[in-house]
Amino acid sequence: MNVRNWHIETLLIHGGEWHNTTRAVVPPIWQTSTYKAPDDADAFAELARSPNPKEFYSRYGNPTSAQVQEILAQLEGAEAAVLTASGMGAISSAVLAVVKAGGHIVSQTSLYAGTLTLFRDVLPALGIETTFVEQTDAQAFEQAIRPNTQLLYVETPANPLMKLTDLQAVATIAKSKGIFTLCDNTFATPLVQQPLQWGIDAVVHSATKFLGGHSDLTAGVVCGSKAFIEAVWKKTVILGCALSAFDAWLLLRGLRTLSLRVRQANETAAKLAAYLHSHPKVACVYHPSLPSHPQHALACKQMQGFTAMLSFELRGRSEQERFSKGTSGNWSDETCNECCKFGRRRVVSGAPSKYVERTVYARTAGRCRHSLRTGSRLSRSGARRRPSA
């Protein structure tokens, strides 16, 4: 059967089942660090040279990870995928597989804080420079390209304003100049957006978030061509980014319900966005489902279902008052938790000033915004603030 013709739900439930060589209905956790060598010495030597082997040494790969990798590659429409121990493991390994010493990166300004730190503080020590540009202006990417530019890096939608990057436009610019493109697709998930379809070369995810969906694992994944994934895998082996078999199994468990969770989370986010948009105490809501979003048309073009992330600004007589309203108190109640990570099965909220790097928050001109990340439960119409004791 051609799995390319499977419905998403069928793929999530049955994808990669051939990796399970037992009769167990639930794939086992291959909880071992190493495997017995085959009787044929030549076969063992070949296994040692193979990229991402399932049964050699668990830093190189294992059957549990292999099944998850196959599913995720198919979700993104990629030839192959490799798992890592965290989202930053995926981003770091993918970037280092592309950019060499003396190279240059063009990246959008709005980034996950860990990625920003990698580009700003870590890569310069390796002789790699990064130029940051406004993601909503595709021509800004082209204008920042240098003779030594090796990578265009994008993340869409991006925190905290849910800005979008035109994937097709950036990919077209990069391909005309022979430059590699990499997209962080965590906020959208492959069910909402498939960057490879728009010409992007490879995709990274923090699988800790929506892909896992239960706040009980940390993981990352890189999806792309076989040749690129082999290059990334070599980096993960040397940098020690291997995902444990148990976390791979938890991720496999989470993927079973990904379609249901993402569909419900996006519906909840759209309802929250519409409610907040009409609320008298809310000045502005940032969610691409709203016609008022400046890139609503682009979202309709390259996304299906938008995202479960949104942010909003409170009204106030002054910047100081808005800041005070947004950072004081506890933005949690019985159905909405305040925490620093999203993609779980409950609604979570937080003020960016508490969780986002100062340099990122400064770019919002000091305005107070709140981010809501919806889970699979349909929330009440708006997250209420817990009354003071």
Secondary structure, DSSP 8 states (H G I E B T S, - for coil): --GGGS-HHHHHHHTTGGG--SS-SS------SB----S-HHHHHHHHHSSS-SSSBTTT--HHHHHHHHHHHHHHT-SEEEEESSHHHHHHHHHHHH--TT-EEEEESS--HHHHHIIIIIGGGGT-EEEEE-TT-HHHHHHH--TTEEEEEEESSBTTTTB---HHHHHHHHHHTT-EEEEE-TTT-TTT--GGGGT-SEEEEETTTTTT-SSS---EEEEE-HHHHHHHHHHHHHHT----HHHHHHHHHHHTTHHHHHHHHHHHHHHHHHHHHT-TTEEEEE-TTSTTSTTHHHHHHH-SS--SEEEEEE--SSHHHHHHHHHSS----SSEEE-S---SSSEEEE-HHHHS-HHHHHTTTT--EEEEE--SS---SS-------
